[in-house]
Amino acid sequence: MAWYLVFWRNRSTATVVPAASASQARHRALAKQKRGYGSVTAARRANAADSQLIRRGVWVRRRRDGSSPQFGSAQSKKQARRQRSRYRHWL
């Protein structure tokens, strides 16, 4: 069983699900779907570093392009906050 990051149309970050394949990950993520998330756009296998964090219980945040709003310059963190606030009413 591997970890997958499932990305939504209306969310800036992914949902983490354990699954054997990308299609199974999509189905499992749909069970966790909340109002306003939109449709599933992609399901990608978590890389080794993310898998380690997930196993330790650390919250992993990834954008569709693979970058993370948790790391980076002050400018990129500011952009991430602005982007999250756009989706706030759905959370």
MDTraj code that builds the backbone (N, CA, C; nanometers):
import mdtraj as md
import numpy as np

residues = "MET ALA TRP TYR LEU VAL PHE TRP ARG ASN ARG SER THR ALA THR VAL VAL PRO ALA ALA SER ALA SER GLN ALA ARG HIS ARG ALA LEU ALA LYS GLN LYS ARG GLY TYR GLY SER VAL THR ALA ALA ARG ARG ALA ASN ALA ALA ASP SER GLN LEU ILE ARG ARG GLY VAL TRP VAL ARG ARG ARG ARG ASP GLY SER SER PRO GLN PHE GLY SER ALA GLN SER LYS LYS GLN ALA ARG ARG GLN ARG SER ARG TYR ARG HIS TRP LEU".split()
xyz = np.array([
    [0.0852, -0.1190, 0.0000],
    [0.0000, 0.0000, 0.0000],
    [0.0891, 0.1244, 0.0000],
    [0.0666, 0.2130, -0.0924],
    [0.1451, 0.3363, -0.1035],
    [0.0584, 0.4564, -0.0660],
    [0.1218, 0.5695, -0.0466],
    [0.0496, 0.6936, -0.0190],
    [0.0333, 0.7712, -0.1482],
    [-0.0861, 0.8252, -0.1681],
    [-0.1138, 0.9066, -0.2872],
    [-0.1624, 1.0443, -0.2453],
    [-0.1259, 1.1434, -0.3240],
    [-0.1751, 1.2795, -0.3053],
    [-0.2806, 1.3026, -0.4126],
    [-0.4026, 1.3276, -0.3704],
    [-0.5134, 1.3472, -0.4645],
    [-0.5483, 1.4960, -0.4674],
    [-0.5444, 1.5544, -0.5871],
    [-0.5664, 1.6983, -0.6033],
    [-0.7080, 1.7268, -0.6522],
    [-0.7643, 1.8367, -0.6003],
    [-0.9018, 1.8775, -0.6314],
    [-0.9001, 2.0043, -0.7164],
    [-1.0056, 2.0232, -0.7919],
    [-1.0161, 2.1405, -0.8795],
    [-1.0211, 2.2712, -0.8002],
    [-1.0955, 2.2745, -0.6887],
    [-1.1154, 2.3989, -0.6145],
    [-1.0311, 2.4124, -0.4884],
    [-0.9354, 2.3242, -0.4711],
    [-0.8492, 2.3333, -0.3518],
    [-0.7047, 2.3527, -0.3936],
    [-0.6323, 2.4289, -0.3125],
    [-0.4930, 2.4567, -0.3475],
    [-0.4010, 2.3411, -0.3114],
    [-0.4422, 2.2556, -0.2179],
    [-0.3562, 2.1454, -0.1751],
    [-0.4290, 2.0116, -0.1822],
    [-0.3532, 1.9044, -0.1624],
    [-0.4030, 1.7688, -0.1861],
    [-0.4581, 1.7006, -0.0611],
    [-0.5341, 1.5925, -0.0848],
    [-0.5790, 1.5015, 0.0197],
    [-0.4881, 1.3794, 0.0143],
    [-0.4389, 1.3348, 0.1295],
    [-0.3496, 1.2187, 0.1350],
    [-0.4319, 1.0934, 0.1627],
    [-0.4138, 0.9902, 0.0783],
    [-0.4856, 0.8632, 0.0987],
    [-0.3921, 0.7446, 0.0751],
    [-0.4092, 0.6373, 0.1548],
    [-0.3327, 0.5148, 0.1271],
    [-0.4067, 0.4342, 0.0208],
    [-0.3354, 0.3865, -0.0796],
    [-0.4003, 0.3109, -0.1871],
    [-0.2970, 0.2272, -0.2618],
    [-0.3462, 0.1260, -0.3334],
    [-0.2587, 0.0395, -0.4124],
    [-0.2353, 0.0953, -0.5523],
    [-0.3281, 0.1772, -0.6003],
    [-0.3149, 0.2335, -0.7354],
    [-0.3762, 0.3735, -0.7379],
    [-0.3483, 0.4457, -0.8459],
    [-0.4015, 0.5814, -0.8597],
    [-0.5547, 0.5809, -0.8664],
    [-0.6119, 0.4823, -0.9352],
    [-0.7589, 0.4778, -0.9459],
    [-0.8223, 0.4486, -0.8096],
    [-0.7582, 0.3610, -0.7319],
    [-0.8101, 0.3330, -0.5974],
    [-0.7985, 0.4584, -0.5102],
    [-0.6895, 0.5332, -0.5273],
    [-0.6706, 0.6573, -0.4515],
    [-0.7813, 0.7566, -0.4830],
    [-0.8184, 0.7677, -0.6113],
    [-0.9278, 0.8573, -0.6502],
    [-1.0572, 0.8193, -0.5793],
    [-1.0890, 0.6891, -0.5796],
    [-1.2137, 0.6423, -0.5166],
    [-1.2126, 0.6681, -0.3660],
    [-1.0976, 0.6442, -0.3019],
    [-1.0890, 0.6671, -0.1571],
    [-1.0989, 0.8159, -0.1242],
    [-1.0400, 0.8995, -0.2088],
    [-1.0461, 1.0444, -0.1859],
    [-1.1885, 1.0948, -0.2019],
    [-1.2618, 1.0386, -0.2979],
    [-1.4012, 1.0809, -0.3183],
    [-1.4857, 1.0557, -0.1942],
    [-1.4482, 0.9529, -0.1141],
    [-1.5201, 0.9247, 0.0100],
    [-1.4953, 1.0361, 0.1130],
    [-1.3803, 1.1073, 0.0999],
    [-1.3459, 1.2158, 0.1933],
    [-1.3827, 1.3532, 0.1376],
    [-1.4395, 1.3559, 0.0185],
    [-1.4706, 1.4823, -0.0485],
    [-1.5708, 1.5646, 0.0321],
    [-1.5421, 1.6945, 0.0423],
    [-1.6334, 1.7855, 0.1109],
    [-1.6921, 1.8827, 0.0103],
    [-1.7984, 1.9494, 0.0514],
    [-1.8649, 2.0449, -0.0355],
    [-1.7678, 2.1551, -0.0763],
    [-1.7641, 2.1865, -0.2044],
    [-1.6783, 2.2927, -0.2526],
    [-1.5429, 2.2489, -0.3037],
    [-1.5068, 2.1218, -0.2840],
    [-1.3764, 2.0742, -0.3311],
    [-1.3700, 2.0674, -0.4835],
    [-1.4827, 2.0438, -0.5468],
    [-1.4828, 2.0256, -0.6919],
    [-1.4442, 1.8832, -0.7276],
    [-1.4102, 1.8614, -0.8531],
    [-1.3772, 1.7260, -0.8983],
    [-1.2296, 1.6946, -0.8752],
    [-1.1959, 1.5659, -0.8788],
    [-1.0566, 1.5223, -0.8665],
    [-0.9852, 1.5522, -0.9978],
    [-0.8709, 1.6199, -0.9885],
    [-0.7967, 1.6521, -1.1111],
    [-0.6774, 1.5605, -1.1326],
    [-0.6176, 1.5109, -1.0240],
    [-0.4994, 1.4245, -1.0385],
    [-0.4774, 1.3436, -0.9121],
    [-0.4159, 1.2277, -0.9285],
    [-0.3738, 1.1452, -0.8150],
    [-0.2290, 1.1057, -0.8415],
    [-0.1396, 1.1517, -0.7540],
    [0.0033, 1.1240, -0.7723],
    [0.0593, 1.0519, -0.6518],
    [0.1470, 0.9565, -0.6763],
    [0.2111, 0.8839, -0.5683],
    [0.3027, 0.9786, -0.4907],
    [0.2957, 0.9731, -0.3579],
    [0.3790, 1.0597, -0.2737],
    [0.5251, 1.0199, -0.2870],
    [0.6139, 1.1179, -0.2930],
    [0.7564, 1.0867, -0.3028],
    [0.8083, 1.0352, -0.1682],
    [0.9315, 0.9893, -0.1646],
    [0.9870, 0.9253, -0.0446],
    [0.9855, 1.0182, 0.0764],
    [1.0211, 1.1438, 0.0552],
    [1.0245, 1.2399, 0.1668],
    [0.8849, 1.2619, 0.2245],
    [0.7849, 1.2775, 0.1357],
    [0.6471, 1.2971, 0.1822],
    [0.5950, 1.1733, 0.2530],
    [0.6269, 1.0556, 0.2000],
    [0.5815, 0.9300, 0.2616],
    [0.6332, 0.9175, 0.4040],
    [0.7584, 0.9587, 0.4243],
    [0.8168, 0.9549, 0.5581],
    [0.7405, 1.0465, 0.6533],
    [0.7105, 1.1667, 0.6070],
    [0.6351, 1.2619, 0.6894],
    [0.4964, 1.2087, 0.7224],
    [0.4305, 1.1500, 0.6221],
    [0.2954, 1.0961, 0.6412],
    [0.2970, 0.9855, 0.7465],
    [0.3956, 0.8954, 0.7368],
    [0.4056, 0.7855, 0.8338],
    [0.4275, 0.8368, 0.9759],
    [0.4981, 0.9502, 0.9880],
    [0.5218, 1.0086, 1.1206],
    [0.4026, 1.0889, 1.1701],
    [0.3024, 1.1081, 1.0856],
    [0.1829, 1.1818, 1.1258],
    [0.1940, 1.3313, 1.1048],
    [0.2935, 1.3746, 1.0269],
    [0.3105, 1.5175, 0.9980],
    [0.2219, 1.5535, 0.8796],
    [0.1554, 1.6682, 0.8878],
    [0.0674, 1.7132, 0.7792],
    [0.1504, 1.7514, 0.6584],
    [0.1241, 1.6899, 0.5447],
    [0.1975, 1.7188, 0.4213],
    [0.1112, 1.8033, 0.3295],
    [0.1653, 1.9180, 0.2869],
    [0.0908, 2.0037, 0.1958],
    [0.1655, 2.0129, 0.0650],
    [0.1017, 1.9787, -0.0440],
    [0.1630, 1.9917, -0.1763],
    [0.0654, 2.0558, -0.2718],
    [0.1171, 2.1429, -0.3569],
    [0.0351, 2.1985, -0.4636],
    [0.0436, 2.1062, -0.5839],
    [-0.0424, 2.1301, -0.6817],
    [-0.0445, 2.0485, -0.8021],
    [0.0891, 2.0465, -0.8761],
    [0.1627, 2.1578, -0.8689],
    [0.2920, 2.1648, -0.9383],
    [0.4052, 2.0996, -0.8591],
    [0.3730, 2.0434, -0.7417],
    [0.4731, 1.9732, -0.6621],
    [0.5379, 2.0584, -0.5545],
    [0.5169, 2.1896, -0.5581],
    [0.5761, 2.2764, -0.4566],
    [0.4948, 2.2693, -0.3271],
    [0.5521, 2.3203, -0.2204],
    [0.4844, 2.3162, -0.0918],
    [0.4694, 2.4565, -0.0337],
    [0.3496, 2.4921, 0.0153],
    [0.3312, 2.6232, 0.0772],
    [0.3971, 2.6329, 0.2150],
    [0.4456, 2.5183, 0.2692],
    [0.5058, 2.5191, 0.4024],
    [0.6520, 2.5629, 0.3997],
    [0.7153, 2.5537, 0.2833],
    [0.8567, 2.5854, 0.2727],
    [0.8777, 2.6950, 0.1702],
    [0.9898, 2.7637, 0.1777],
    [1.0209, 2.8632, 0.0765],
    [1.0430, 3.0015, 0.1351],
    [1.0492, 3.0990, 0.0479],
    [1.0772, 3.2368, 0.0873],
    [0.9539, 3.3012, 0.1509],
    [0.9761, 3.4163, 0.2113],
    [0.8654, 3.4910, 0.2715],
    [0.7620, 3.5261, 0.1649],
    [0.8098, 3.5596, 0.0458],
    [0.7202, 3.5944, -0.0656],
    [0.6296, 3.4764, -0.1024],
    [0.6889, 3.3559, -0.1127],
    [0.6083, 3.2392, -0.1511],
    [0.5095, 3.2021, -0.0405],
    [0.5501, 3.2206, 0.0870],
    [0.4583, 3.1929, 0.1982],
    [0.3413, 3.2910, 0.1971],
    [0.3723, 3.4168, 0.1635],
    [0.2677, 3.5193, 0.1550],
    [0.1674, 3.4836, 0.0453],
    [0.2187, 3.4386, -0.0704],
    [0.1307, 3.3960, -0.1798],
    [0.0447, 3.2785, -0.1365],
    [0.1036, 3.1843, -0.0618],
    [0.0301, 3.0667, -0.0157],
    [-0.0833, 3.1072, 0.0779],
    [-0.0554, 3.2021, 0.1690],
    [-0.1606, 3.2490, 0.2608],
    [-0.2749, 3.3128, 0.1843],
    [-0.2395, 3.3942, 0.0837],
    [-0.3416, 3.4605, 0.0023],
    [-0.4268, 3.3569, -0.0705],
    [-0.3594, 3.2535, -0.1239],
    [-0.4310, 3.1497, -0.1968],
    [-0.5230, 3.0707, -0.1036],
    [-0.4738, 3.0384, 0.0170],
    [-0.5565, 2.9644, 0.1132],
    [-0.6786, 3.0447, 0.1542],
    [-0.6620, 3.1757, 0.1727],
    [-0.7754, 3.2569, 0.2160],
    [-0.8846, 3.2631, 0.1087],
    [-0.8453, 3.2457, -0.0186],
    [-0.9454, 3.2409, -0.1240],
    [-1.0382, 3.1200, -0.1099],
    [-0.9827, 3.0114, -0.0539],
    [-1.0606, 2.8876, -0.0390],
    [-1.1188, 2.8722, 0.1009],
    [-1.0950, 2.9676, 0.1885],
    [-1.1318, 2.9552, 0.3297],
    [-1.2785, 2.9166, 0.3504],
    [-1.3699, 2.9760, 0.2729],
    [-1.5123, 2.9497, 0.2970],
    [-1.5514, 2.8062, 0.2659],
    [-1.4667, 2.7300, 0.1953],
    [-1.4974, 2.5895, 0.1686],
    [-1.4455, 2.4975, 0.2760],
    [-1.3529, 2.5464, 0.3604],
    [-1.2879, 2.4574, 0.4581],
    [-1.3678, 2.4428, 0.5852],
])
top = md.Topology()
chain = top.add_chain()
for i, resn in enumerate(residues, 1):
    res = top.add_residue(resn, chain, resSeq=i)
    for name in ("N", "CA", "C"):
        top.add_atom(name, md.element.get_by_symbol(name[0]), res)
traj = md.Trajectory(xyz[None], top)
